[in-house]
Amino acid sequence: MFSSEGSKLNNRTRTIISTLIILVALALTFAPLPGLSKSLVIVSGTELQAPLQELAQQFQVKNPQVKIELKFQGSQDIVNNYIDRKNDFEPTILIPAEGEILQELKERYQAQENSDPFYGRPQPIAKTRLVAIAWQERGKVLFPEGRFRWQNLSEALQKAEWSKIGGKSNWGSFDLAFTNPTRSNSGQLTLDLWVKSLNQELNSPEAKNLFSLIKRSVYRPARSTDILLQEYIARGANDADVATVYESIALSRWQQAQTSQGASYQIYYLNPTIETIATAAIPRRNVSSAKAKVAQKFIEFITQPRQQEVFVSYGFRPVSGNVDLKGVVNSPWSQNIPGSEVKPAGKILPPPNVATRREIQRIWQRTN
């Protein structure tokens, strides 16, 4: 027979074990699920700032254990800062304006580390194209036929004054705005198309003369495309006449120009133009496989048809789903923005490859 003292001891032991089991069960019940209690740091081109902020909030509502921190840089800066370890944070997702820029990152990373920098293949999330904008009154003078022409732009830079190209004398100097091609995708696309309009190679004397003309004429090129457009709107027609930007931000910020300047800018579709596809990649460096799975879940979320409509509401064209551009709530294509077109005519060229982008940057840096 067991003694009463031994029985009490067993009861106490059972009580302690039962309590421990309850505590462990409670801990498991309320603990975040493995792989979901994660912090994602997403580095994107500035043109994606507005839609990504909205989509990040939607994702966090559905996944409250996930914290998302958004960072915005020029697309070329995204590559340079990552490769050269200039960030004071570790990115979980990289989204430059164009997939070719990720290819450059991959080549530079492999040369240094001899390994693949990404989990899986980069995935397209939204697309847009390069366009030009001009304040309406001035655009009618610069492009009297209503169509954008690189030659007209070159002549305006050469003559430098509006009075010399048919404009009013009180309009002053002719001012072009575009982004720094050593930091931004749209600046690289601008120079690539402009040189192609000459039917010349990048290293030809004609192309180098063009680079020199542009560099002398453009005051402090912006570091990213959305910052460029914000400055263009803030400066107004007296300090910024024509700019090359993405269709998406030209559409989404048009109302801002109406409000702050009381004037409209006109959108001009380039022919040919370049379609640029914002593409997301998950880097391997200091990103665990568990965190990468959460990052992939976010990428899959923003490429679903409902979330693609959010991109459309900010002027982007979808990469998935059968989305009616005019049918989306708050679609800029339904707001009668001057020059905007759902299906603009003209040829679409592929974006410049890595070698061409590097050469554009080298020539720009060496040009006086």
Order of alpha helices (4+ residues) and beta strands (2+ residues): alpha-beta-alpha-beta-alpha-beta-alpha-beta-alpha-alpha-beta-alpha-alpha-alpha-beta-alpha-alpha-beta-beta-alpha-alpha-beta-alpha
